[in-house]
Amino acid sequence: MNYLPISVKITQQACLVVGGGNIALRKAKQLMSAGGKLTIVSPQFHNEFLLLAEQNKLALITSKYQSKFLNNNRLVIAATDEQSINQQVFEDCESSNILVNVVDQPDLCRFIVPSIIDRTPLTIAISTGGSGPVFARMLREKLEWLVPKNIGPFLDRVNSQRTQVKQKFPGLNERRSFWEGFFEKHLGWSAEKSLQQATAQQLSLDYELFNDEYVESKGCFNFIDLGKAEHQQLTLQTIKILQKADHVYLTEKLNALLVDLIRRDADVSFLNERNFNFEFIKANCLTEHSDNKDQVVFLSEGHLFEECQEALGLFFSEKEDKGEFVRVGAAR
């Protein structure tokens, strides 16, 4: 990554905008929407700046930029037409360890402002690292229809009910399973549907939190044979399994290929040809997870998989545990 995506809390924090034109106004409004305490410095100001100042929503300094204006500011945006001023603002901020952004000049930015979908408390930020801001805007427009307009109030209600869910489902895996089912139902999203199949909708706030549709989370062992399948040929079923996995067993080679598809907080253990056999898996994997509700996934590439599939099938039959075998590509 060229930039670390973070969300900065600037509520009631001093922020400075250098510039008084249309672009500076747009940036100032973004900072205001996040609760920043704004000061604008420029020899001249857009009329809307004057109105906002009359309403005590920001402070104006009618002057050319001077380094003293940086004092006590947490964050600075430079939006002037003069390259020399923008350069000076950047250098002064760097010397004072202040986060700085110079509009449309990535080389003079310690942070960049992404294209934003604002459905507070949900915020979606899209960034190309400054290399394609128009593309980021166009992508945002494509995604906006997918996010319900009233997702904010919906999530506020969800947040107010998290304690109830925690009381009903004390285990982390149980809660995650509940929320996954809950959101799939109400949003109409699932791994079985592509974005093209999804439809924009309004969310009902008149829902029943607990009902019979949400079943208790159960542990599951998934054995996935990738065979000759390439990364881009993975089925939606396989991707869904990886996204919900608590523990994944695979080779380092497969991990390098699939790391972006595996759930970020899943535990990952590496297997190799020597230890991918029934006895090893039974002793070190199945026994470890047999008494909990983990979603456990084993990934292999054909020849390793077939060596222990029959024995594993008998093991699950005897234990009456849920074990699934999925073949993605042809055997190698």
Residue frames relative to the residue before (quaternion, step in Angstrom):
aa qw qx qy qz dx dy dz
M 1.0000 0.0000 0.0000 0.0000 0.00 0.00 0.00
N 0.3936 -0.7051 0.5382 0.2414 3.54 -1.04 0.79
Y 0.7741 0.1380 -0.0743 0.6133 3.56 1.21 -0.58
L 0.3911 -0.6873 0.5568 0.2542 3.57 -1.14 0.65
P 0.3197 -0.7504 0.5367 0.2160 3.64 -0.56 1.05
I 0.1495 0.7683 -0.6097 0.1251 3.58 -0.65 1.10
S 0.3159 -0.7031 0.5937 0.2309 3.55 -1.27 0.35
V 0.1995 -0.8106 0.5457 0.0728 3.56 -0.63 1.16
K 0.3045 -0.7478 0.5630 0.1763 3.58 -0.79 1.00
I 0.0011 0.8285 -0.5584 0.0433 3.59 -0.45 1.21
T 0.2762 0.7810 -0.5181 0.2128 3.60 1.19 0.35
Q 0.8516 -0.0120 -0.0631 0.5203 3.54 -0.74 1.19
Q 0.4969 0.6191 -0.4478 0.4113 3.57 1.18 0.57
A 0.5179 -0.6649 0.4484 0.2977 3.56 -1.01 0.87
C 0.0178 0.7854 -0.6156 0.0617 3.56 -0.79 1.09
L 0.2063 -0.7886 0.5726 0.0876 3.56 -1.03 0.84
V 0.1032 -0.7523 0.6474 0.0656 3.55 -1.06 0.86
V 0.1854 -0.7719 0.6016 0.0887 3.54 -0.78 1.08
G 0.6643 0.4270 -0.3487 0.5049 3.56 -0.46 1.24
G 0.1893 -0.8235 0.5294 0.0758 3.57 -1.05 0.72
G 0.5328 0.6583 -0.3917 0.3597 3.60 1.24 0.25
N 0.8076 -0.2925 0.2160 0.4643 3.53 -1.36 -0.33
I 0.6750 0.4903 -0.3031 0.4606 3.58 0.88 -0.93
A 0.6409 0.5157 -0.3206 0.4696 3.58 0.95 -0.84
L 0.6313 0.5356 -0.3261 0.4562 3.57 1.03 -0.78
R 0.6531 0.5130 -0.3161 0.4587 3.57 0.94 -0.87
K 0.6688 0.4892 -0.2982 0.4738 3.58 0.97 -0.86
A 0.6289 0.5413 -0.3309 0.4495 3.56 1.03 -0.78
K 0.6469 0.5177 -0.3202 0.4593 3.58 0.99 -0.80
Q 0.6151 0.5342 -0.3488 0.4632 3.59 1.07 -0.68
L 0.6722 0.4859 -0.2984 0.4722 3.58 0.93 -0.90
M 0.6323 0.5302 -0.3291 0.4592 3.58 1.03 -0.76
S 0.6522 0.5239 -0.3221 0.4431 3.59 0.97 -0.85
A 0.6931 0.4350 -0.2639 0.5106 3.59 1.23 -0.47
G 0.6146 -0.6145 0.3213 0.3760 3.58 1.27 0.24
G 0.3797 0.7514 -0.4706 0.2640 3.58 1.23 0.24
K 0.3657 -0.6931 0.5788 0.2255 3.54 -1.21 0.66
L 0.1354 -0.8946 0.4258 0.0093 3.54 0.01 1.39
T 0.0572 -0.7211 0.6880 0.0581 3.45 -1.33 0.69
I 0.1461 -0.7838 0.6012 0.0539 3.56 -0.94 0.96
V 0.0751 -0.8012 0.5928 0.0320 3.58 -0.82 0.95
S 0.2903 0.7259 -0.5766 0.2372 3.56 -0.85 1.06
P 0.5431 -0.6036 0.4557 0.3648 3.63 -1.12 0.50
Q 0.7910 0.1011 -0.0448 0.6018 3.59 1.16 -0.65
F 0.2112 -0.8025 0.5513 0.0858 3.57 -1.18 0.62
H 0.5434 -0.5565 0.5254 0.3450 3.50 -1.27 0.58
N 0.6129 -0.5962 0.3692 0.3640 3.60 -1.02 0.79
E 0.6380 0.5399 -0.3430 0.4288 3.60 1.00 -0.70
F 0.5689 0.5631 -0.3877 0.4572 3.58 1.16 -0.49
L 0.6458 0.5282 -0.3197 0.4493 3.57 0.96 -0.84
L 0.6518 0.5103 -0.3119 0.4664 3.58 1.00 -0.82
L 0.6577 0.5089 -0.3086 0.4618 3.58 0.95 -0.87
A 0.6359 0.5212 -0.3230 0.4687 3.57 1.07 -0.74
E 0.6315 0.5291 -0.3268 0.4632 3.60 1.04 -0.77
Q 0.6955 0.4477 -0.2552 0.5007 3.57 1.16 -0.66
N 0.4402 -0.7273 0.4187 0.3193 3.58 1.37 0.16
K 0.3951 0.7194 -0.4775 0.3136 3.58 1.08 0.72
L 0.7813 0.0037 -0.0242 0.6236 3.57 1.31 -0.24
A 0.3921 -0.6995 0.5456 0.2437 3.56 -1.31 0.25
L 0.2274 -0.7763 0.5763 0.1167 3.58 -1.06 0.79
I 0.0977 -0.7449 0.6558 0.0745 3.53 -1.14 0.75
T 0.2196 -0.7896 0.5628 0.1075 3.56 -0.46 1.23
S 0.4562 0.6519 -0.4605 0.3936 3.53 0.02 1.32
K 0.5232 -0.5470 0.5211 0.3944 3.52 -1.30 0.16
Y 0.6341 -0.5566 0.3797 0.3795 3.55 -1.17 0.53
Q 0.0208 0.7521 -0.6587 0.0120 3.53 -1.16 0.83
S 0.6074 -0.6060 0.3726 0.3535 3.57 -1.01 0.77
K 0.5812 0.6064 -0.3768 0.3905 3.61 1.11 -0.57
F 0.5910 0.5950 -0.3628 0.4063 3.59 1.20 -0.50
L 0.5790 0.6009 -0.3738 0.4049 3.58 1.23 -0.27
N 0.4680 0.7233 -0.4297 0.2706 3.59 1.15 -0.50
N 0.8722 0.0867 -0.1102 0.4687 3.56 -0.97 1.05
N 0.5216 0.6242 -0.4346 0.3864 3.61 1.19 0.23
R 0.3971 -0.7212 0.5248 0.2163 3.55 -1.07 0.82
L 0.8107 0.0781 0.0448 0.5785 3.55 1.04 -0.82
V 0.0897 -0.8080 0.5824 0.0006 3.58 -0.98 0.90
I 0.0825 -0.7587 0.6440 0.0530 3.53 -1.12 0.80
A 0.1720 -0.7683 0.6104 0.0864 3.56 -0.90 0.99
A 0.0755 0.7982 -0.5888 0.1026 3.56 -0.72 1.10
T 0.3367 0.7304 -0.5215 0.2849 3.56 0.59 1.16
D 0.5391 -0.6205 0.4669 0.3261 3.56 -1.32 0.22
E 0.6437 0.5305 -0.3107 0.4558 3.58 1.28 -0.12
Q 0.4139 -0.7480 0.4708 0.2182 3.54 -0.50 1.27
S 0.6423 0.5427 -0.3324 0.4271 3.57 0.98 -0.81
I 0.6524 0.4975 -0.3153 0.4768 3.60 1.03 -0.77
N 0.6435 0.5235 -0.3252 0.4540 3.59 0.92 -0.89
Q 0.6463 0.5206 -0.3076 0.4655 3.55 1.00 -0.88
Q 0.6697 0.5046 -0.3015 0.4538 3.57 0.94 -0.88
V 0.6211 0.5326 -0.3386 0.4647 3.58 1.02 -0.81
F 0.6533 0.5200 -0.3115 0.4537 3.58 0.91 -0.92
E 0.6921 0.4817 -0.2874 0.4543 3.59 0.80 -0.98
D 0.6504 0.5154 -0.3176 0.4588 3.58 0.99 -0.81
C 0.6596 0.5021 -0.3066 0.4678 3.57 0.97 -0.85
E 0.6310 0.5287 -0.3334 0.4596 3.58 0.99 -0.81
S 0.6609 0.5099 -0.3056 0.4580 3.58 0.97 -0.83
S 0.7445 0.3886 -0.2041 0.5030 3.57 1.13 -0.69
N 0.4233 -0.7277 0.4431 0.3082 3.60 1.31 0.12
I 0.4060 0.6776 -0.4910 0.3675 3.55 0.95 0.99
L 0.4923 -0.6522 0.4885 0.3060 3.57 -0.94 0.88
V 0.0003 0.8260 -0.5605 0.0598 3.59 -0.73 1.05
N 0.0690 -0.7601 0.6452 0.0349 3.50 -1.20 0.73
V 0.1154 -0.7501 0.6475 0.0694 3.55 -0.94 0.97
V 0.4662 -0.7326 0.4235 0.2582 3.54 -0.48 1.26
D 0.8643 0.0696 -0.0975 0.4886 3.54 -0.99 1.03
Q 0.6753 0.4093 -0.3207 0.5231 3.58 1.16 0.50
P 0.2195 -0.8341 0.4920 0.1181 3.61 0.28 1.26
D 0.6320 0.5471 -0.3428 0.4286 3.60 1.07 -0.67
L 0.7233 0.3745 -0.2277 0.5336 3.57 1.24 -0.38
C 0.5654 0.5877 -0.3806 0.4360 3.57 1.09 0.71
R 0.2379 -0.7250 0.6269 0.1575 3.54 -0.99 0.87
F 0.7570 0.0582 -0.0907 0.6445 3.57 1.31 -0.27
I 0.2219 -0.7483 0.6032 0.1642 3.56 -1.25 0.38
V 0.3884 -0.7045 0.5451 0.2362 3.56 -1.20 0.55
P 0.3126 -0.7868 0.5000 0.1821 3.60 -0.46 1.15
S 0.5616 -0.5126 0.4955 0.4199 3.52 -1.36 -0.01
I 0.1804 -0.8521 0.4910 0.0172 3.55 -0.63 1.16
I 0.1628 -0.6998 0.6838 0.1273 3.50 -1.21 0.77
D 0.1126 -0.8341 0.5400 0.0064 3.56 -0.40 1.26
R 0.1576 0.7389 -0.6378 0.1498 3.52 -0.54 1.26
T 0.1312 -0.8517 0.5019 0.0739 3.55 0.86 1.04
P 0.5091 -0.1779 -0.8401 0.0581 1.57 -1.76 1.84
L 0.5431 0.5915 -0.4182 0.4246 3.60 1.25 0.06
T 0.0281 0.7725 -0.6336 0.0329 3.54 -0.92 0.98
I 0.0979 -0.7824 0.6141 0.0343 3.56 -0.85 1.03
A 0.1141 -0.8068 0.5793 0.0222 3.57 -0.67 1.14
I 0.1072 -0.7872 0.6069 0.0250 3.57 -0.90 0.98
S 0.0554 0.8197 -0.5638 0.0843 3.56 -0.66 1.08
T 0.2122 -0.7440 0.6170 0.1439 3.54 -1.17 0.67
G 0.5554 -0.6261 0.3862 0.3878 3.58 1.21 0.39
G 0.6846 -0.4924 0.2765 0.4609 3.56 1.17 0.57
S 0.5926 0.6174 -0.3651 0.3665 3.60 1.20 -0.19
G 0.8218 0.0677 -0.0305 0.5649 3.60 1.15 -0.43
P 0.0548 -0.8510 0.5213 0.0310 3.63 0.56 1.08
V 0.6265 0.5298 -0.3519 0.4505 3.61 1.04 -0.67
F 0.6295 0.5205 -0.3279 0.4747 3.57 1.05 -0.80
A 0.6349 0.5288 -0.3357 0.4523 3.61 0.95 -0.85
R 0.6470 0.5124 -0.3185 0.4663 3.59 0.98 -0.83
M 0.6714 0.5005 -0.3024 0.4553 3.59 0.91 -0.91
L 0.6384 0.5106 -0.3244 0.4758 3.58 1.04 -0.76
R 0.6121 0.5450 -0.3462 0.4566 3.57 1.02 -0.78
E 0.6586 0.5132 -0.3105 0.4543 3.58 0.93 -0.88
K 0.6406 0.5213 -0.3236 0.4617 3.58 1.07 -0.73
L 0.7185 0.4586 -0.2499 0.4593 3.57 1.01 -0.83
E 0.5567 0.6598 -0.3917 0.3183 3.58 1.08 -0.65
W 0.6499 0.5316 -0.3319 0.4299 3.57 0.97 -0.80
L 0.6316 0.5636 -0.3293 0.4182 3.58 1.16 -0.58
V 0.6869 0.4517 -0.2687 0.5020 3.59 1.18 -0.56
P 0.4444 -0.7120 0.4664 0.2794 3.63 -0.51 1.11
K 0.5646 -0.6355 0.4117 0.3283 3.55 -0.99 0.86
N 0.7659 0.3416 -0.1936 0.5091 3.58 1.02 -0.73
I 0.2331 0.7931 -0.5284 0.1937 3.60 1.11 0.65
G 0.5821 0.6084 -0.3687 0.3938 3.62 1.12 -0.64
P 0.7038 0.4290 -0.2700 0.4978 3.63 0.72 -1.00
F 0.6049 0.5599 -0.3492 0.4457 3.57 1.08 -0.72
L 0.6991 0.4531 -0.2699 0.4828 3.60 0.89 -0.94
D 0.5820 0.5593 -0.3777 0.4537 3.60 1.10 -0.55
R 0.6690 0.4797 -0.3028 0.4802 3.56 0.98 -0.84
V 0.6097 0.5467 -0.3438 0.4596 3.56 1.00 -0.81
N 0.6570 0.5226 -0.3093 0.4467 3.59 0.90 -0.94
S 0.6656 0.5114 -0.3051 0.4499 3.57 1.00 -0.80
Q 0.7245 0.4284 -0.2380 0.4848 3.59 1.23 -0.41
R 0.3908 0.7479 -0.4687 0.2613 3.58 1.24 0.09
T 0.6147 0.5497 -0.3531 0.4419 3.61 1.06 -0.69
Q 0.6315 0.5311 -0.3310 0.4578 3.58 1.01 -0.81
V 0.6630 0.4999 -0.3025 0.4681 3.56 0.95 -0.91
K 0.6475 0.5251 -0.3197 0.4503 3.58 0.98 -0.83
Q 0.6498 0.5088 -0.3173 0.4672 3.57 1.04 -0.73
K 0.6932 0.4711 -0.2731 0.4722 3.58 0.97 -0.83
F 0.7832 0.1727 -0.0731 0.5928 3.58 1.09 -0.82
P 0.1444 -0.8465 0.5066 0.0769 3.64 0.23 1.22
G 0.6610 0.5050 -0.3153 0.4568 3.60 1.12 -0.54
L 0.5674 -0.6251 0.4192 0.3341 3.58 -1.02 0.85
N 0.6712 0.4999 -0.3043 0.4550 3.58 0.90 -0.90
E 0.6290 0.5300 -0.3324 0.4615 3.58 1.05 -0.76
R 0.6659 0.4981 -0.3112 0.4600 3.58 0.91 -0.88
R 0.6565 0.5089 -0.3295 0.4488 3.56 0.90 -0.87
S 0.6425 0.5220 -0.3187 0.4616 3.57 0.99 -0.84
F 0.6397 0.5249 -0.3243 0.4583 3.58 0.99 -0.83
W 0.7046 0.4666 -0.2816 0.4545 3.57 0.78 -1.01
E 0.6078 0.5451 -0.3636 0.4485 3.60 1.02 -0.68
G 0.6754 0.4805 -0.2892 0.4790 3.56 0.94 -0.91
F 0.6325 0.5522 -0.3224 0.4371 3.56 1.00 -0.84
F 0.7279 0.4276 -0.2551 0.4715 3.57 0.78 -1.01
E 0.6008 0.5447 -0.3712 0.4522 3.60 1.03 -0.64
K 0.6651 0.5071 -0.3032 0.4567 3.57 0.96 -0.83
H 0.7692 0.4018 -0.2199 0.4456 3.57 0.70 -1.07
L 0.7049 0.4284 -0.2687 0.4973 3.59 1.09 -0.61
G 0.3764 -0.7283 0.4910 0.2946 3.55 1.18 -0.48
W 0.5207 0.6160 -0.4207 0.4152 3.58 1.23 0.45
S 0.1786 0.7534 -0.6267 0.0882 3.53 -1.15 0.65
A 0.6424 -0.5333 0.3813 0.3970 3.56 -1.24 0.35
E 0.6045 0.5700 -0.3647 0.4203 3.59 1.22 -0.38
K 0.7179 0.4015 -0.2433 0.5140 3.56 1.24 -0.34
S 0.3579 -0.6966 0.5721 0.2437 3.55 -1.06 0.70
L 0.6681 -0.4817 0.3592 0.4389 3.58 -1.25 0.20
Q 0.6233 0.5526 -0.3437 0.4336 3.57 1.08 -0.71
Q 0.6885 0.4747 -0.2828 0.4698 3.60 1.12 -0.59
A 0.5641 0.5996 -0.3861 0.4162 3.57 1.24 -0.34
T 0.1971 -0.7758 0.5889 0.1119 3.55 -1.15 0.59
A 0.5253 -0.6195 0.4810 0.3302 3.53 -1.13 0.72
Q 0.0667 0.8107 -0.5780 0.0658 3.58 -1.01 0.75
Q 0.4056 -0.6408 0.5829 0.2916 3.49 -1.37 0.24
L 0.3712 -0.7425 0.5185 0.2052 3.56 -1.00 0.81
S 0.3761 -0.7058 0.5528 0.2340 3.53 -1.03 0.80
L 0.2998 -0.7504 0.5615 0.1784 3.56 -0.90 0.91
D 0.6149 0.5323 -0.3398 0.4722 3.57 1.32 -0.10
Y 0.3086 0.7542 -0.5203 0.2554 3.56 0.54 1.17
E 0.4177 -0.6610 0.5569 0.2801 3.54 -1.31 0.36
L 0.4465 -0.7376 0.4336 0.2618 3.56 -0.51 1.18
F 0.7987 0.1551 -0.0729 0.5769 3.59 0.81 -0.96
N 0.1715 0.7590 -0.6199 0.1010 3.54 -0.93 0.90
D 0.7292 -0.4706 0.2872 0.4054 3.56 -1.28 0.19
E 0.5602 0.6249 -0.3977 0.3708 3.61 1.19 -0.33
Y 0.6890 0.4551 -0.2824 0.4883 3.58 1.13 -0.55
V 0.1458 -0.8216 0.5493 0.0443 3.54 -0.28 1.28
E 0.6190 -0.5580 0.4086 0.3721 3.52 -1.24 0.53
S 0.5112 -0.6539 0.4690 0.3019 3.55 -1.01 0.85
K 0.0851 -0.7903 0.6061 0.0300 3.56 -0.98 0.91
G 0.5403 -0.6214 0.4567 0.3367 3.52 -1.10 0.67
C 0.0301 -0.8000 0.5992 -0.0120 3.56 -1.15 0.58
F 0.2133 -0.7394 0.6240 0.1358 3.55 -1.13 0.76
N 0.0744 -0.7975 0.5987 0.0078 3.57 -0.74 1.08
F 0.1026 -0.7790 0.6175 0.0367 3.57 -0.77 1.07
I 0.0658 -0.8306 0.5525 -0.0217 3.56 -0.43 1.25
D 0.1730 -0.7731 0.6062 0.0710 3.55 -0.72 1.12
L 0.2454 -0.7997 0.5329 0.1278 3.58 -0.42 1.20
G 0.2201 -0.8088 0.5204 0.1631 3.58 1.19 -0.41
K 0.7756 -0.2857 0.2461 0.5062 3.55 -0.81 -1.06
A 0.3747 0.7575 -0.4728 0.2496 3.59 1.27 0.12
E 0.3550 -0.7023 0.5768 0.2192 3.54 -1.11 0.73
H 0.7250 -0.4459 0.3092 0.4243 3.54 -1.31 0.39
Q 0.7299 0.4515 -0.2470 0.4499 3.59 0.84 -0.99
Q 0.6399 0.5369 -0.3244 0.4439 3.58 1.28 -0.17
L 0.3937 0.7288 -0.4812 0.2870 3.58 1.22 0.02
T 0.4346 -0.7077 0.4963 0.2529 3.55 -0.94 0.89
L 0.6290 -0.5188 0.4126 0.4061 3.55 -1.26 0.36
Q 0.5933 0.5690 -0.3596 0.4416 3.58 1.12 -0.68
T 0.6687 0.4992 -0.2959 0.4648 3.58 0.94 -0.92
I 0.6520 0.5144 -0.3125 0.4612 3.57 0.92 -0.90
K 0.6451 0.5196 -0.3257 0.4558 3.58 0.94 -0.83
I 0.6329 0.5268 -0.3267 0.4639 3.59 0.99 -0.85
L 0.6787 0.4925 -0.2931 0.4592 3.60 0.90 -0.93
Q 0.6610 0.5198 -0.3062 0.4462 3.58 1.03 -0.76
K 0.7383 0.3898 -0.2246 0.5025 3.58 1.17 -0.50
A 0.4528 0.7261 -0.4299 0.2881 3.59 1.26 -0.05
D 0.3159 -0.7184 0.5871 0.1983 3.55 -1.14 0.73
H 0.7922 0.0371 0.0043 0.6091 3.58 1.07 -0.77
V 0.1018 -0.8038 0.5861 0.0120 3.55 -0.84 1.04
Y 0.1353 -0.7642 0.6280 0.0569 3.55 -0.96 0.98
L 0.2546 0.7601 -0.5574 0.2163 3.58 -0.69 1.09
T 0.5881 -0.5535 0.4351 0.3980 3.58 -1.28 0.10
E 0.6335 -0.5255 0.3985 0.4046 3.56 -1.24 0.37
K 0.6033 0.5654 -0.3517 0.4388 3.58 1.07 -0.69
L 0.6930 0.4574 -0.2788 0.4825 3.58 0.85 -0.95
N 0.6062 0.5595 -0.3563 0.4388 3.58 1.04 -0.71
A 0.6421 0.5263 -0.3234 0.4541 3.59 0.97 -0.82
L 0.6902 0.4805 -0.2736 0.4668 3.58 1.08 -0.74
L 0.8060 0.3332 -0.1213 0.4739 3.55 0.97 -0.90
V 0.3564 0.7897 -0.4622 0.1887 3.59 1.25 -0.09
D 0.6819 0.4914 -0.3002 0.4510 3.61 1.02 -0.71
L 0.6781 0.4877 -0.2896 0.4674 3.60 1.24 -0.29
I 0.6108 0.5510 -0.3468 0.4506 3.57 1.23 -0.43
R 0.5911 -0.5869 0.4123 0.3691 3.57 -0.98 0.81
R 0.5613 -0.6775 0.3594 0.3110 3.56 -0.72 1.10
D 0.7812 0.3342 -0.1859 0.4935 3.60 0.92 -0.83
A 0.3842 0.7128 -0.4967 0.3125 3.60 1.20 0.39
D 0.4419 -0.6441 0.5470 0.3011 3.56 -1.19 0.58
V 0.1359 -0.8005 0.5819 0.0453 3.59 -0.88 0.97
S 0.0381 -0.7801 0.6244 -0.0005 3.58 -0.90 1.01
F 0.3518 -0.7635 0.5100 0.1821 3.55 -0.94 0.92
L 0.1595 -0.7583 0.6282 0.0701 3.53 -1.08 0.91
N 0.1157 -0.7650 0.6217 0.1219 3.56 -1.26 0.30
E 0.7466 -0.4163 0.2576 0.4505 3.58 -1.26 0.09
R 0.6328 0.5480 -0.3397 0.4287 3.60 1.08 -0.60
N 0.8080 0.2891 -0.1532 0.4900 3.58 0.87 -0.84
F 0.5345 0.5696 -0.4527 0.4300 3.60 1.20 0.22
N 0.4375 0.6362 -0.5179 0.3682 3.56 0.19 1.33
F 0.7113 -0.5041 0.2854 0.3980 3.52 -1.20 0.50
E 0.6792 0.5096 -0.3110 0.4269 3.59 0.81 -0.99
F 0.6560 0.4990 -0.3165 0.4695 3.59 0.96 -0.83
I 0.6730 0.4972 -0.3015 0.4571 3.57 0.85 -0.95
K 0.6485 0.5199 -0.3214 0.4537 3.58 0.95 -0.84
A 0.7185 0.4666 -0.2547 0.4485 3.58 0.85 -1.00
N 0.8134 0.3210 -0.1334 0.4664 3.57 0.87 -0.95
C 0.7677 0.3583 -0.1785 0.5004 3.58 1.16 -0.48
L 0.7280 0.4368 -0.2597 0.4602 3.56 0.61 -1.13
T 0.6630 0.5061 -0.3077 0.4577 3.57 0.92 -0.90
E 0.6443 0.5458 -0.3182 0.4310 3.57 0.96 -0.88
H 0.7919 0.3283 -0.1534 0.4915 3.59 0.95 -0.87
S 0.4424 0.7511 -0.4294 0.2361 3.60 1.22 -0.12
D 0.7628 0.3860 -0.2057 0.4762 3.59 1.05 -0.65
N 0.6788 0.4508 -0.3161 0.4859 3.60 1.17 0.23
K 0.5523 -0.6329 0.4449 0.3107 3.56 -1.29 -0.06
D 0.2525 0.7963 -0.5097 0.2060 3.56 1.09 0.68
Q 0.3188 -0.6622 0.6378 0.2306 3.50 -1.32 0.54
V 0.0512 -0.8324 0.5504 -0.0398 3.57 -0.23 1.34
V 0.0987 -0.8077 0.5811 0.0130 3.57 -0.87 0.99
F 0.1160 -0.7494 0.6489 0.0624 3.57 -1.04 0.90
L 0.1009 -0.7949 0.5974 0.0313 3.58 -0.83 1.01
S 0.0847 0.7966 -0.5949 0.0655 3.58 -0.89 0.88
E 0.4125 -0.7122 0.5238 0.2199 3.54 -1.34 0.07
G 0.8367 -0.3019 0.1327 0.4372 3.54 0.30 1.28
H 0.8251 0.2586 -0.1600 0.4761 3.57 -0.09 -1.27
L 0.6472 0.4956 -0.3262 0.4786 3.60 1.02 -0.66
F 0.6428 0.5635 -0.3109 0.4154 3.54 0.98 -0.91
E 0.7047 0.5015 -0.2766 0.4187 3.55 0.79 -1.07
E 0.5746 0.6217 -0.3700 0.3826 3.59 1.14 -0.60
C 0.8131 0.2407 -0.1154 0.5173 3.58 0.98 -0.74
Q 0.4066 0.7403 -0.4686 0.2589 3.63 1.21 0.00
E 0.6802 0.4944 -0.3055 0.4466 3.61 0.85 -0.95
A 0.6665 0.4982 -0.3027 0.4647 3.58 0.93 -0.90
L 0.6502 0.5085 -0.3162 0.4676 3.58 1.01 -0.81
G 0.6201 0.5499 -0.3415 0.4432 3.57 1.05 -0.77
L 0.6559 0.4944 -0.3024 0.4836 3.57 1.01 -0.83
F 0.6162 0.5580 -0.3415 0.4386 3.58 1.03 -0.81
F 0.6884 0.4705 -0.2866 0.4719 3.59 0.86 -0.95
S 0.6223 0.5503 -0.3388 0.4417 3.57 1.04 -0.77
E 0.6797 0.4894 -0.2809 0.4686 3.56 0.97 -0.89
K 0.7394 0.4262 -0.2222 0.4715 3.56 0.95 -0.90
E 0.2987 -0.7663 0.4966 0.2775 3.58 1.32 -0.36
D 0.3770 0.6933 -0.5093 0.3433 3.55 1.08 0.79
K 0.5015 -0.6375 0.4858 0.3255 3.54 -1.22 0.41
G 0.0972 0.7819 -0.6091 0.0903 3.55 -0.66 1.12
E 0.1217 -0.8095 0.5732 0.0362 3.59 -0.75 1.02
F 0.1557 -0.7632 0.6211 0.0867 3.55 -1.05 0.84
V 0.0329 -0.8048 0.5921 -0.0250 3.57 -0.74 1.06
R 0.1238 -0.7741 0.6167 0.0715 3.59 -0.81 0.99
V 0.2477 -0.7963 0.5407 0.1100 3.56 -0.61 1.19
G 0.8188 0.0970 -0.0212 0.5655 3.59 0.74 -1.06
A 0.6746 -0.4692 0.3650 0.4376 3.55 -1.30 0.15
A 0.5941 -0.5783 0.4194 0.3698 3.58 -1.15 0.61
R 0.4922 -0.6688 0.4724 0.2953 3.54 -1.10 0.72
